């Protein structure tokens, strides 16, 4: 499983891929709270973005995780 991401910035493709339509409409990421999510393995970043990962096993929790240290 890739990283679920809530991008702030431009990613391509702009719309969900078929893989995202299948995965993000399946629990725990089903509607209505899934519209802001993308699968990191399905998008290409075209500018600087900010990625937010949330708590719980699949990232479906309400709390954002703290930022990772820069590599």
N, CA, C and O atoms as a CHARMM CRD file, in Angstrom:
* protein
*
  284
    1    1 UNK  N      0.85600  -1.17500   0.00000 PROA 1      0.00000
    2    1 UNK  CA     0.00000   0.00000   0.00000 PROA 1      0.00000
    3    1 UNK  C      0.89300   1.22600   0.00000 PROA 1      0.00000
    4    1 UNK  O      1.85100   1.29700   0.77000 PROA 1      0.00000
    5    2 UNK  N      0.59600   2.17400  -0.83800 PROA 2      0.00000
    6    2 UNK  CA     1.33000   3.42600  -0.88000 PROA 2      0.00000
    7    2 UNK  C      0.87800   4.35800   0.22300 PROA 2      0.00000
    8    2 UNK  O      0.07100   3.99000   1.07800 PROA 2      0.00000
    9    3 UNK  N      1.39000   5.53100   0.19400 PROA 3      0.00000
   10    3 UNK  CA     1.04000   6.55100   1.17200 PROA 3      0.00000
   11    3 UNK  C     -0.22600   7.26500   0.70600 PROA 3      0.00000
   12    3 UNK  O     -0.31400   7.71300  -0.43700 PROA 3      0.00000
   13    4 UNK  N     -1.19400   7.36300   1.59700 PROA 4      0.00000
   14    4 UNK  CA    -2.35500   8.19200   1.30600 PROA 4      0.00000
   15    4 UNK  C     -1.92100   9.63000   1.51200 PROA 4      0.00000
   16    4 UNK  O     -1.24900   9.93800   2.49600 PROA 4      0.00000
   17    5 UNK  N     -2.28400  10.48800   0.62500 PROA 5      0.00000
   18    5 UNK  CA    -1.85600  11.86400   0.77400 PROA 5      0.00000
   19    5 UNK  C     -2.98700  12.81900   0.50200 PROA 5      0.00000
   20    5 UNK  O     -3.89100  12.54700  -0.28700 PROA 5      0.00000
   21    6 UNK  N     -2.91100  13.94400   1.17700 PROA 6      0.00000
   22    6 UNK  CA    -3.83400  15.03000   0.96200 PROA 6      0.00000
   23    6 UNK  C     -2.97100  16.17900   0.45100 PROA 6      0.00000
   24    6 UNK  O     -2.47500  16.97800   1.24500 PROA 6      0.00000
   25    7 UNK  N     -2.78500  16.27200  -0.86600 PROA 7      0.00000
   26    7 UNK  CA    -1.84800  17.26500  -1.39000 PROA 7      0.00000
   27    7 UNK  C     -2.40100  18.67000  -1.36800 PROA 7      0.00000
   28    7 UNK  O     -3.58400  18.89700  -1.62000 PROA 7      0.00000
   29    8 UNK  N     -1.53200  19.60200  -1.06400 PROA 8      0.00000
   30    8 UNK  CA    -1.80100  21.03200  -1.25900 PROA 8      0.00000
   31    8 UNK  C     -0.75900  21.47800  -2.26800 PROA 8      0.00000
   32    8 UNK  O      0.41100  21.64600  -1.92300 PROA 8      0.00000
   33    9 UNK  N     -1.16500  21.66700  -3.48900 PROA 9      0.00000
   34    9 UNK  CA    -0.26000  21.95800  -4.58400 PROA 9      0.00000
   35    9 UNK  C     -0.74200  21.22200  -5.82100 PROA 9      0.00000
   36    9 UNK  O     -1.73400  20.49500  -5.76500 PROA 9      0.00000
   37   10 UNK  N     -0.06100  21.40000  -6.91900 PROA 10     0.00000
   38   10 UNK  CA    -0.49000  20.81600  -8.17900 PROA 10     0.00000
   39   10 UNK  C      0.10100  19.42300  -8.34700 PROA 10     0.00000
   40   10 UNK  O      1.31400  19.22900  -8.25700 PROA 10     0.00000
   41   11 UNK  N     -0.78100  18.45700  -8.59400 PROA 11     0.00000
   42   11 UNK  CA    -0.36800  17.10100  -8.93000 PROA 11     0.00000
   43   11 UNK  C     -1.08100  16.69200 -10.20700 PROA 11     0.00000
   44   11 UNK  O     -2.16400  17.18900 -10.51300 PROA 11     0.00000
   45   12 UNK  N     -0.46000  15.77900 -10.95200 PROA 12     0.00000
   46   12 UNK  CA    -1.09400  15.26900 -12.16700 PROA 12     0.00000
   47   12 UNK  C     -1.18200  13.76600 -12.06900 PROA 12     0.00000
   48   12 UNK  O     -0.26600  13.14500 -11.52900 PROA 12     0.00000
   49   13 UNK  N     -2.23700  13.15200 -12.56400 PROA 13     0.00000
   50   13 UNK  CA    -3.39300  13.77400 -13.17000 PROA 13     0.00000
   51   13 UNK  C     -4.24300  14.50000 -12.12900 PROA 13     0.00000
   52   13 UNK  O     -4.21800  14.16200 -10.94600 PROA 13     0.00000
   53   14 UNK  N     -4.98100  15.48400 -12.57800 PROA 14     0.00000
   54   14 UNK  CA    -5.78900  16.28800 -11.66900 PROA 14     0.00000
   55   14 UNK  C     -6.95600  15.49400 -11.09000 PROA 14     0.00000
   56   14 UNK  O     -7.40600  15.77200  -9.97800 PROA 14     0.00000
   57   15 UNK  N     -7.44400  14.51500 -11.83100 PROA 15     0.00000
   58   15 UNK  CA    -8.57000  13.69300 -11.38300 PROA 15     0.00000
   59   15 UNK  C     -8.05900  12.32700 -10.92500 PROA 15     0.00000
   60   15 UNK  O     -6.96000  11.91400 -11.29500 PROA 15     0.00000
   61   16 UNK  N     -8.86000  11.63300 -10.12100 PROA 16     0.00000
   62   16 UNK  CA    -8.50900  10.29700  -9.67000 PROA 16     0.00000
   63   16 UNK  C     -8.26400   9.35300 -10.84000 PROA 16     0.00000
   64   16 UNK  O     -8.95100   9.42800 -11.85900 PROA 16     0.00000
   65   17 UNK  N     -7.29200   8.47100 -10.69300 PROA 17     0.00000
   66   17 UNK  CA    -7.06300   7.40000 -11.66200 PROA 17     0.00000
   67   17 UNK  C     -8.05300   6.26500 -11.37100 PROA 17     0.00000
   68   17 UNK  O     -8.76800   6.30800 -10.37000 PROA 17     0.00000
   69   18 UNK  N     -8.09500   5.26700 -12.23200 PROA 18     0.00000
   70   18 UNK  CA    -8.95800   4.10000 -12.00000 PROA 18     0.00000
   71   18 UNK  C     -8.57400   3.40900 -10.69000 PROA 18     0.00000
   72   18 UNK  O     -9.44500   2.99800  -9.92300 PROA 18     0.00000
   73   19 UNK  N     -7.27400   3.28400 -10.43900 PROA 19     0.00000
   74   19 UNK  CA    -6.81000   2.66300  -9.18600 PROA 19     0.00000
   75   19 UNK  C     -7.31200   3.43400  -7.97100 PROA 19     0.00000
   76   19 UNK  O     -7.70900   2.82700  -6.97600 PROA 19     0.00000
   77   20 UNK  N     -7.29800   4.75300  -8.04000 PROA 20     0.00000
   78   20 UNK  CA    -7.79400   5.56500  -6.92700 PROA 20     0.00000
   79   20 UNK  C     -9.30500   5.43200  -6.77900 PROA 20     0.00000
   80   20 UNK  O     -9.81200   5.38300  -5.65800 PROA 20     0.00000
   81   21 UNK  N    -10.02100   5.37300  -7.88000 PROA 21     0.00000
   82   21 UNK  CA   -11.46900   5.20300  -7.81200 PROA 21     0.00000
   83   21 UNK  C    -11.81700   3.90600  -7.10400 PROA 21     0.00000
   84   21 UNK  O    -12.74800   3.86000  -6.30000 PROA 21     0.00000
   85   22 UNK  N    -11.06300   2.84600  -7.40500 PROA 22     0.00000
   86   22 UNK  CA   -11.31800   1.56100  -6.75800 PROA 22     0.00000
   87   22 UNK  C    -10.92900   1.59000  -5.29000 PROA 22     0.00000
   88   22 UNK  O    -11.72700   1.20400  -4.43600 PROA 22     0.00000
   89   23 UNK  N     -9.71800   2.03900  -4.98000 PROA 23     0.00000
   90   23 UNK  CA    -9.20400   1.97200  -3.60800 PROA 23     0.00000
   91   23 UNK  C     -9.84900   2.98100  -2.67200 PROA 23     0.00000
   92   23 UNK  O    -10.12200   2.66200  -1.51400 PROA 23     0.00000
   93   24 UNK  N    -10.09500   4.17800  -3.14900 PROA 24     0.00000
   94   24 UNK  CA   -10.58200   5.23600  -2.25400 PROA 24     0.00000
   95   24 UNK  C    -12.10200   5.22600  -2.08900 PROA 24     0.00000
   96   24 UNK  O    -12.65600   6.07400  -1.38900 PROA 24     0.00000
   97   25 UNK  N    -12.76700   4.28300  -2.72000 PROA 25     0.00000
   98   25 UNK  CA   -14.19400   4.08800  -2.48300 PROA 25     0.00000
   99   25 UNK  C    -14.44400   2.80000  -1.71400 PROA 25     0.00000
  100   25 UNK  O    -15.54700   2.25300  -1.73400 PROA 25     0.00000
  101   26 UNK  N    -13.40200   2.32100  -1.03200 PROA 26     0.00000
  102   26 UNK  CA   -13.46000   1.09000  -0.24900 PROA 26     0.00000
  103   26 UNK  C    -13.06000   1.43800   1.17700 PROA 26     0.00000
  104   26 UNK  O    -12.10100   2.18400   1.37600 PROA 26     0.00000
  105   27 UNK  N    -13.78200   0.90900   2.19300 PROA 27     0.00000
  106   27 UNK  CA   -13.44200   1.25300   3.57700 PROA 27     0.00000
  107   27 UNK  C    -11.96900   0.99500   3.88500 PROA 27     0.00000
  108   27 UNK  O    -11.40200   0.03600   3.36100 PROA 27     0.00000
  109   28 UNK  N    -11.34500   1.80300   4.70100 PROA 28     0.00000
  110   28 UNK  CA   -11.92300   2.85700   5.51400 PROA 28     0.00000
  111   28 UNK  C    -11.95700   4.21800   4.82300 PROA 28     0.00000
  112   28 UNK  O    -12.27200   5.21600   5.47200 PROA 28     0.00000
  113   29 UNK  N    -11.64800   4.29000   3.55100 PROA 29     0.00000
  114   29 UNK  CA   -11.55900   5.58500   2.87300 PROA 29     0.00000
  115   29 UNK  C    -12.75100   5.89100   1.98400 PROA 29     0.00000
  116   29 UNK  O    -12.60500   6.61500   0.99900 PROA 29     0.00000
  117   30 UNK  N    -13.90800   5.37100   2.29500 PROA 30     0.00000
  118   30 UNK  CA   -15.06700   5.58000   1.44300 PROA 30     0.00000
  119   30 UNK  C    -15.68200   6.96300   1.66200 PROA 30     0.00000
  120   30 UNK  O    -15.33500   7.67800   2.60200 PROA 30     0.00000
  121   31 UNK  N    -16.60400   7.31400   0.76700 PROA 31     0.00000
  122   31 UNK  CA   -17.28600   8.60900   0.81300 PROA 31     0.00000
  123   31 UNK  C    -18.00200   8.77600   2.15200 PROA 31     0.00000
  124   31 UNK  O    -18.34500   7.77700   2.78400 PROA 31     0.00000
  125   32 UNK  N    -18.23100   9.98800   2.59300 PROA 32     0.00000
  126   32 UNK  CA   -17.99400  11.25000   1.90500 PROA 32     0.00000
  127   32 UNK  C    -16.63200  11.87400   2.19000 PROA 32     0.00000
  128   32 UNK  O    -16.28600  12.87500   1.56300 PROA 32     0.00000
  129   33 UNK  N    -15.84500  11.31700   3.11500 PROA 33     0.00000
  130   33 UNK  CA   -14.60900  11.97100   3.53000 PROA 33     0.00000
  131   33 UNK  C    -13.39300  11.67100   2.67200 PROA 33     0.00000
  132   33 UNK  O    -12.27800  12.00600   3.07300 PROA 33     0.00000
  133   34 UNK  N    -13.55500  11.06000   1.52100 PROA 34     0.00000
  134   34 UNK  CA   -12.41800  10.63100   0.72600 PROA 34     0.00000
  135   34 UNK  C    -12.05400  11.57100  -0.42200 PROA 34     0.00000
  136   34 UNK  O    -11.04000  11.34600  -1.08300 PROA 34     0.00000
  137   35 UNK  N    -12.82200  12.58700  -0.67400 PROA 35     0.00000
  138   35 UNK  CA   -12.63400  13.40200  -1.87900 PROA 35     0.00000
  139   35 UNK  C    -11.32400  14.18900  -1.88500 PROA 35     0.00000
  140   35 UNK  O    -10.85500  14.58200  -2.95300 PROA 35     0.00000
  141   36 UNK  N    -10.73100  14.42400  -0.73100 PROA 36     0.00000
  142   36 UNK  CA    -9.47600  15.18600  -0.65200 PROA 36     0.00000
  143   36 UNK  C     -8.23500  14.28900  -0.70400 PROA 36     0.00000
  144   36 UNK  O     -7.11100  14.79100  -0.67200 PROA 36     0.00000
  145   37 UNK  N     -8.42900  12.96800  -0.78400 PROA 37     0.00000
  146   37 UNK  CA    -7.30400  12.03600  -0.75100 PROA 37     0.00000
  147   37 UNK  C     -6.80900  11.68400  -2.14300 PROA 37     0.00000
  148   37 UNK  O     -7.56800  11.71600  -3.11200 PROA 37     0.00000
  149   38 UNK  N     -5.53100  11.35000  -2.23200 PROA 38     0.00000
  150   38 UNK  CA    -4.92200  10.80000  -3.45100 PROA 38     0.00000
  151   38 UNK  C     -3.99500   9.67500  -3.02700 PROA 38     0.00000
  152   38 UNK  O     -3.51900   9.65800  -1.89200 PROA 38     0.00000
  153   39 UNK  N     -3.73300   8.73800  -3.92500 PROA 39     0.00000
  154   39 UNK  CA    -2.71900   7.71400  -3.68600 PROA 39     0.00000
  155   39 UNK  C     -1.39700   8.24600  -4.20900 PROA 39     0.00000
  156   39 UNK  O     -1.28500   8.60800  -5.38000 PROA 39     0.00000
  157   40 UNK  N     -0.40800   8.29200  -3.34900 PROA 40     0.00000
  158   40 UNK  CA     0.88600   8.86400  -3.72300 PROA 40     0.00000
  159   40 UNK  C      1.49400   8.14900  -4.92300 PROA 40     0.00000
  160   40 UNK  O      2.20600   8.77000  -5.71200 PROA 40     0.00000
  161   41 UNK  N      1.22700   6.86500  -5.07300 PROA 41     0.00000
  162   41 UNK  CA     1.79300   6.10100  -6.18800 PROA 41     0.00000
  163   41 UNK  C      1.10000   6.39400  -7.51600 PROA 41     0.00000
  164   41 UNK  O      1.53600   5.89600  -8.55400 PROA 41     0.00000
  165   42 UNK  N      0.03100   7.19000  -7.50800 PROA 42     0.00000
  166   42 UNK  CA    -0.73800   7.45400  -8.71400 PROA 42     0.00000
  167   42 UNK  C     -0.60000   8.88000  -9.22600 PROA 42     0.00000
  168   42 UNK  O     -1.18600   9.22100 -10.25300 PROA 42     0.00000
  169   43 UNK  N      0.15600   9.71300  -8.53900 PROA 43     0.00000
  170   43 UNK  CA     0.26000  11.11500  -8.94200 PROA 43     0.00000
  171   43 UNK  C      1.71200  11.51400  -9.17300 PROA 43     0.00000
  172   43 UNK  O      2.64300  10.89800  -8.65400 PROA 43     0.00000
  173   44 UNK  N      1.86800  12.54900  -9.95800 PROA 44     0.00000
  174   44 UNK  CA     3.17900  13.14100 -10.21900 PROA 44     0.00000
  175   44 UNK  C      3.10900  14.58700  -9.74500 PROA 44     0.00000
  176   44 UNK  O      2.17500  15.31300 -10.08600 PROA 44     0.00000
  177   45 UNK  N      4.08400  14.99700  -8.97000 PROA 45     0.00000
  178   45 UNK  CA     4.13700  16.36400  -8.45100 PROA 45     0.00000
  179   45 UNK  C      4.72300  17.27200  -9.52100 PROA 45     0.00000
  180   45 UNK  O      5.75800  16.95600 -10.10700 PROA 45     0.00000
  181   46 UNK  N      4.06800  18.39300  -9.77500 PROA 46     0.00000
  182   46 UNK  CA     4.56600  19.32100 -10.78900 PROA 46     0.00000
  183   46 UNK  C      5.02600  20.64400 -10.18200 PROA 46     0.00000
  184   46 UNK  O      5.44000  21.55200 -10.90400 PROA 46     0.00000
  185   47 UNK  N      4.95500  20.75100  -8.87000 PROA 47     0.00000
  186   47 UNK  CA     5.48600  21.89400  -8.12800 PROA 47     0.00000
  187   47 UNK  C      5.65300  21.44700  -6.69000 PROA 47     0.00000
  188   47 UNK  O      5.32300  20.30700  -6.36000 PROA 47     0.00000
  189   48 UNK  N      6.15600  22.31300  -5.82900 PROA 48     0.00000
  190   48 UNK  CA     6.28400  21.96000  -4.42100 PROA 48     0.00000
  191   48 UNK  C      4.90100  21.65100  -3.86400 PROA 48     0.00000
  192   48 UNK  O      3.93000  22.35500  -4.14200 PROA 48     0.00000
  193   49 UNK  N      4.83000  20.58100  -3.07100 PROA 49     0.00000
  194   49 UNK  CA     3.56700  20.21600  -2.44900 PROA 49     0.00000
  195   49 UNK  C      3.77800  20.00300  -0.96100 PROA 49     0.00000
  196   49 UNK  O      4.90800  19.84700  -0.49800 PROA 49     0.00000
  197   50 UNK  N      2.70800  19.99700  -0.23700 PROA 50     0.00000
  198   50 UNK  CA     2.71300  19.65500   1.17200 PROA 50     0.00000
  199   50 UNK  C      1.86100  18.40100   1.31400 PROA 50     0.00000
  200   50 UNK  O      0.73400  18.36000   0.82000 PROA 50     0.00000
  201   51 UNK  N      2.38800  17.37800   1.98400 PROA 51     0.00000
  202   51 UNK  CA     1.67900  16.11400   2.16400 PROA 51     0.00000
  203   51 UNK  C      1.32100  15.97700   3.62900 PROA 51     0.00000
  204   51 UNK  O      2.16900  16.16900   4.50100 PROA 51     0.00000
  205   52 UNK  N      0.07300  15.64600   3.90200 PROA 52     0.00000
  206   52 UNK  CA    -0.38700  15.41600   5.26400 PROA 52     0.00000
  207   52 UNK  C     -0.75000  13.95600   5.41800 PROA 52     0.00000
  208   52 UNK  O     -1.57300  13.44000   4.66200 PROA 52     0.00000
  209   53 UNK  N     -0.14900  13.28300   6.38300 PROA 53     0.00000
  210   53 UNK  CA    -0.47700  11.89100   6.69700 PROA 53     0.00000
  211   53 UNK  C     -1.17400  11.89100   8.04600 PROA 53     0.00000
  212   53 UNK  O     -0.76100  12.59400   8.96900 PROA 53     0.00000
  213   54 UNK  N     -2.22400  11.10600   8.15300 PROA 54     0.00000
  214   54 UNK  CA    -3.02300  11.07800   9.37200 PROA 54     0.00000
  215   54 UNK  C     -2.77600   9.80300  10.16700 PROA 54     0.00000
  216   54 UNK  O     -2.21500   8.83700   9.65100 PROA 54     0.00000
  217   55 UNK  N     -3.20500   9.81100  11.43900 PROA 55     0.00000
  218   55 UNK  CA    -2.98300   8.68600  12.34200 PROA 55     0.00000
  219   55 UNK  C     -3.86900   7.49200  11.97400 PROA 55     0.00000
  220   55 UNK  O     -4.67500   7.56400  11.04600 PROA 55     0.00000
  221   56 UNK  N     -3.70900   6.43000  12.69400 PROA 56     0.00000
  222   56 UNK  CA    -4.32200   5.12300  12.54200 PROA 56     0.00000
  223   56 UNK  C     -3.65400   4.35900  11.40000 PROA 56     0.00000
  224   56 UNK  O     -2.94800   4.94600  10.58100 PROA 56     0.00000
  225   57 UNK  N     -3.88200   3.06100  11.35400 PROA 57     0.00000
  226   57 UNK  CA    -3.13600   2.17500  10.46200 PROA 57     0.00000
  227   57 UNK  C     -3.18600   2.61100   8.99500 PROA 57     0.00000
  228   57 UNK  O     -2.14400   2.68100   8.34400 PROA 57     0.00000
  229   58 UNK  N     -4.35100   2.89800   8.47700 PROA 58     0.00000
  230   58 UNK  CA    -4.50100   3.28800   7.07500 PROA 58     0.00000
  231   58 UNK  C     -4.48300   4.79700   6.88500 PROA 58     0.00000
  232   58 UNK  O     -4.72300   5.27300   5.77500 PROA 58     0.00000
  233   59 UNK  N     -4.20600   5.56100   7.93600 PROA 59     0.00000
  234   59 UNK  CA    -4.20600   7.01300   7.81700 PROA 59     0.00000
  235   59 UNK  C     -5.59700   7.59700   7.82200 PROA 59     0.00000
  236   59 UNK  O     -5.78400   8.74000   7.40600 PROA 59     0.00000
  237   60 UNK  N     -6.58200   6.84100   8.28300 PROA 60     0.00000
  238   60 UNK  CA    -7.96200   7.29900   8.25500 PROA 60     0.00000
  239   60 UNK  C     -8.35600   8.07600   9.50600 PROA 60     0.00000
  240   60 UNK  O     -9.49600   8.52600   9.61900 PROA 60     0.00000
  241   61 UNK  N     -7.42300   8.24000  10.44900 PROA 61     0.00000
  242   61 UNK  CA    -7.73400   8.92500  11.69500 PROA 61     0.00000
  243   61 UNK  C     -7.88300  10.42500  11.52100 PROA 61     0.00000
  244   61 UNK  O     -7.55800  10.96000  10.46200 PROA 61     0.00000
  245   62 UNK  N     -8.36900  11.10700  12.54200 PROA 62     0.00000
  246   62 UNK  CA    -8.61000  12.54200  12.46300 PROA 62     0.00000
  247   62 UNK  C     -7.38500  13.41500  12.75800 PROA 62     0.00000
  248   62 UNK  O     -7.40800  14.62100  12.51100 PROA 62     0.00000
  249   63 UNK  N     -6.31300  12.80700  13.28700 PROA 63     0.00000
  250   63 UNK  CA    -5.16700  13.59500  13.73100 PROA 63     0.00000
  251   63 UNK  C     -4.00700  13.52500  12.74600 PROA 63     0.00000
  252   63 UNK  O     -3.56500  12.42900  12.40200 PROA 63     0.00000
  253   64 UNK  N     -3.50200  14.66800  12.28300 PROA 64     0.00000
  254   64 UNK  CA    -2.33100  14.63800  11.40400 PROA 64     0.00000
  255   64 UNK  C     -1.09300  14.21300  12.19100 PROA 64     0.00000
  256   64 UNK  O     -0.92800  14.58300  13.35300 PROA 64     0.00000
  257   65 UNK  N     -0.21700  13.42300  11.53900 PROA 65     0.00000
  258   65 UNK  CA     1.03400  13.01800  12.16700 PROA 65     0.00000
  259   65 UNK  C      2.02400  14.16800  12.10300 PROA 65     0.00000
  260   65 UNK  O      1.93100  15.00500  11.20600 PROA 65     0.00000
  261   66 UNK  N      2.97300  14.22800  13.03800 PROA 66     0.00000
  262   66 UNK  CA     3.95400  15.31400  12.99800 PROA 66     0.00000
  263   66 UNK  C      4.85200  15.19400  11.77500 PROA 66     0.00000
  264   66 UNK  O      5.04500  14.09600  11.25300 PROA 66     0.00000
  265   67 UNK  N      5.39600  16.30400  11.31900 PROA 67     0.00000
  266   67 UNK  CA     6.29200  16.27200  10.15100 PROA 67     0.00000
  267   67 UNK  C      7.53300  15.43200  10.43300 PROA 67     0.00000
  268   67 UNK  O      8.00300  15.36200  11.56800 PROA 67     0.00000
  269   68 UNK  N      8.05100  14.80000   9.39600 PROA 68     0.00000
  270   68 UNK  CA     9.30800  14.05800   9.50000 PROA 68     0.00000
  271   68 UNK  C     10.47600  15.02700   9.37200 PROA 68     0.00000
  272   68 UNK  O     10.35600  16.07400   8.73500 PROA 68     0.00000
  273   69 UNK  N     11.57700  14.68300   9.96400 PROA 69     0.00000
  274   69 UNK  CA    12.77100  15.50700   9.83200 PROA 69     0.00000
  275   69 UNK  C     13.27300  15.45300   8.38200 PROA 69     0.00000
  276   69 UNK  O     13.15700  14.42100   7.72200 PROA 69     0.00000
  277   70 UNK  N     13.81100  16.53100   7.90700 PROA 70     0.00000
  278   70 UNK  CA    14.35400  16.57500   6.54100 PROA 70     0.00000
  279   70 UNK  C     15.52100  15.60700   6.41900 PROA 70     0.00000
  280   70 UNK  O     16.31600  15.45000   7.34600 PROA 70     0.00000
  281   71 UNK  N     15.61100  14.96500   5.27000 PROA 71     0.00000
  282   71 UNK  CA    16.70000  13.99100   5.05600 PROA 71     0.00000
  283   71 UNK  C     17.97800  14.67300   4.65600 PROA 71     0.00000
  284   71 UNK  O     18.99000  14.00800   4.43800 PROA 71     0.00000
